[in-house]
Amino acid sequence: MTFDFSKNDLDMSKYCTDRAADIAKHMNPDKMGTNYRKGPYSIVPYQTTHTTGGTIMGADPTTSAVNRYLQSWDVPNVFVMGAGAFPQNPSHNPTGTVGALAYWAADAITTKYLKSPGRLVPS
Ligand SMILES: Cc1cc2nc3c(=O)[nH]c(=O)nc-3n(C[C@H](O)[C@H](O)[C@H](O)COP(=O)(O)OP(=O)(O)OC[C@H]3O[C@@H](n4cnc5c(N)ncnc54)[C@H](O)[C@@H]3O)c2cc1C
């Protein structure tokens, strides 16, 4: 897997930066600058470290990898914990939700799956 910005990501970033600059100009600042995102993704300058997705959770096995209990649609004895379950990046800190989902999945494994192994959500 290659993790990098596509041209479209950079174009969208430029568009948003320009709109923010439009708003800032109307506030008549004494000084202002714009900082466009350029080049490939790098972990070195602090930017987003909230990488999410890859094994996304959903209600439909044709558009998601795991169900609401983080159980693989294809292989019912596989449960996938972590930020990979997020279908999008909701911007704020993910770790609380990652932990809550892990408890939620662990509860489903112990109270439902172990009693009756198989898909916990019909499709
Ligand atoms: C610098 C930094 C600062 C952050 N600050 C915050 C913050 O303030 N608040 C917040 O909410 N979030 C923060 N985050 C984000 C948060 O750390 C992640 O969103 C969270 O750790 C994701 O959890 P995860 O379980 O999905 O993945 P991870 O915590 O990355 O866990 C994945 C695990 O899988 C293991 N692994 C990988 N490949 C294999 C393999 N083939 N076999 C076996 N094991 C494997 C890895 O070793 C790792 O232990 C920060 C992240 C960074 C990098």
The ligand as a MOL file (V3000), in Angstrom:
LIG
                    3D

  0  0  0     0  0            999 V3000
M  V30 BEGIN CTAB
M  V30 COUNTS 53 58 0 0 0
M  V30 BEGIN ATOM
M  V30 1 C 2.6910 11.3620 16.9320 0
M  V30 2 C 1.2580 10.9160 17.1580 0
M  V30 3 C 0.4520 11.5800 18.0610 0
M  V30 4 C -0.8600 11.1770 18.2780 0
M  V30 5 N -1.6150 11.8390 19.1990 0
M  V30 6 C -2.8810 11.4360 19.4520 0
M  V30 7 C -3.6670 12.0700 20.4620 0
M  V30 8 O -3.2300 13.0030 21.1420 0
M  V30 9 N -4.9350 11.6310 20.6540 0
M  V30 10 C -5.4840 10.6100 19.9130 0
M  V30 11 O -6.6490 10.2520 20.1170 0
M  V30 12 N -4.7480 9.9980 18.9540 0
M  V30 13 C -3.4790 10.3720 18.7190 0
M  V30 14 N -2.7320 9.7550 17.7480 0
M  V30 15 C -3.3820 8.7310 16.9160 0
M  V30 16 C -3.4590 7.4080 17.6190 0
M  V30 17 O -2.1790 7.0890 18.1550 0
M  V30 18 C -3.9010 6.3560 16.5910 0
M  V30 19 O -5.0970 6.8060 15.9510 0
M  V30 20 C -4.1840 5.0460 17.2840 0
M  V30 21 O -3.0170 4.5750 17.8990 0
M  V30 22 C -4.6510 4.0420 16.2510 0
M  V30 23 O -4.8280 2.8060 16.9170 0
M  V30 24 P -4.8200 1.4940 16.0950 0
M  V30 25 O -5.0700 0.3990 17.0900 0
M  V30 26 O -5.7400 1.6140 14.9140 0
M  V30 27 O -3.3520 1.3710 15.4530 0
M  V30 28 P -1.9350 1.2290 16.1790 0
M  V30 29 O -1.9600 1.8130 17.5520 0
M  V30 30 O -0.9540 1.7500 15.1760 0
M  V30 31 O -1.8050 -0.3470 16.3450 0
M  V30 32 C -1.4690 -1.1920 15.2710 0
M  V30 33 C -0.6540 -2.3220 15.8420 0
M  V30 34 O -0.4920 -3.3460 14.8630 0
M  V30 35 C 0.8220 -3.8070 14.9270 0
M  V30 36 N 1.1200 -4.4470 13.6280 0
M  V30 37 C 1.3230 -3.8420 12.4260 0
M  V30 38 N 1.5500 -4.7520 11.4710 0
M  V30 39 C 1.4670 -5.9580 12.0780 0
M  V30 40 C 1.6000 -7.3030 11.6200 0
M  V30 41 N 1.8310 -7.5950 10.3410 0
M  V30 42 N 1.4510 -8.2960 12.5230 0
M  V30 43 C 1.1970 -8.0340 13.8280 0
M  V30 44 N 1.0760 -6.7820 14.3180 0
M  V30 45 C 1.1920 -5.7500 13.4520 0
M  V30 46 C 1.6510 -2.5820 15.2170 0
M  V30 47 O 2.9020 -2.9450 15.7750 0
M  V30 48 C 0.7580 -1.8680 16.2470 0
M  V30 49 O 1.0030 -2.2980 17.5670 0
M  V30 50 C -1.3990 10.0990 17.5420 0
M  V30 51 C -0.5940 9.4130 16.6280 0
M  V30 52 C 0.7260 9.8160 16.4310 0
M  V30 53 C 1.5900 9.0330 15.4540 0
M  V30 END ATOM
M  V30 BEGIN BOND
M  V30 1 1 1 2
M  V30 2 1 2 3
M  V30 3 2 2 52
M  V30 4 2 3 4
M  V30 5 1 4 5
M  V30 6 1 4 50
M  V30 7 2 5 6
M  V30 8 1 6 7
M  V30 9 1 6 13
M  V30 10 2 7 8
M  V30 11 1 7 9
M  V30 12 1 9 10
M  V30 13 2 10 11
M  V30 14 1 10 12
M  V30 15 2 12 13
M  V30 16 1 13 14
M  V30 17 1 14 15
M  V30 18 1 14 50
M  V30 19 1 15 16
M  V30 20 1 16 17
M  V30 21 1 16 18
M  V30 22 1 18 19
M  V30 23 1 18 20
M  V30 24 1 20 21
M  V30 25 1 20 22
M  V30 26 1 22 23
M  V30 27 1 23 24
M  V30 28 2 24 25
M  V30 29 1 24 26
M  V30 30 1 24 27
M  V30 31 1 27 28
M  V30 32 2 28 29
M  V30 33 1 28 30
M  V30 34 1 28 31
M  V30 35 1 31 32
M  V30 36 1 32 33
M  V30 37 1 33 34
M  V30 38 1 33 48
M  V30 39 1 34 35
M  V30 40 1 35 36
M  V30 41 1 35 46
M  V30 42 1 36 37
M  V30 43 1 36 45
M  V30 44 2 37 38
M  V30 45 1 38 39
M  V30 46 1 39 40
M  V30 47 2 39 45
M  V30 48 1 40 41
M  V30 49 2 40 42
M  V30 50 1 42 43
M  V30 51 2 43 44
M  V30 52 1 44 45
M  V30 53 1 46 47
M  V30 54 1 46 48
M  V30 55 1 48 49
M  V30 56 2 50 51
M  V30 57 1 51 52
M  V30 58 1 52 53
M  V30 END BOND
M  V30 END CTAB
M  END
